[in-house]
Amino acid sequence: GWLRNPTIGHVAQQLGALCRFGTGLSNDVLEIAICTTARFWGQPYEWWAHKRNGLKAGVDAAIIDAIEDGRPPKFASEQQACAHDLAKELLETKKVSQATYERALKSFGEKTLVELTQVIGYYSCIALQMNCFEVTPDAGEQMLKNAAVG
């Protein structure tokens, strides 16, 4: 979609770079939040790319498989669990409970919590655009189970 509108693409890339490289989130926590978002939207390319990034960042494959299957993962840290739970609750209910908010605030602090919610929003935007234009991994790559497109 960005090739059809380079102005939007340029601005989106700037926000994307900030979300990927300019937050207080560790890479494992960042990738768990992105994978949780990709799973929610059923976006196969986003899932494929960030599953790989998550594994490179040291996220246990069992965690990623559980997110894909919709099972509760056994996380390696409270921040991993908190990022996943916040993303899942925010996406599924469109809000977070007071308990989830307080847990996330304690885990991340206010600045990084704002960054985490921005990451979830940014990757939701990307997922919606890729779903609209039916972006999927190359043929032969493993597809996301129950993907929205492809």
Salt bridges, closest charged atoms under 4 A:
GLU31 OE2 - ARG20 NE 3.91
GLU31 OE1 - HIS50 ND1 2.68
ASP69 OD2 - ARG71 NH2 3.05
ASP69 OD1 - LYS145 NZ 2.67
GLU78 OE2 - ARG103 NE 2.71
ASP85 OD1 - HIS84 ND1 3.04
ASP85 OD2 - ARG103 NH1 2.81
GLU92 OE2 - LYS88 NZ 2.59
GLU115 OE2 - LYS111 NZ 2.74
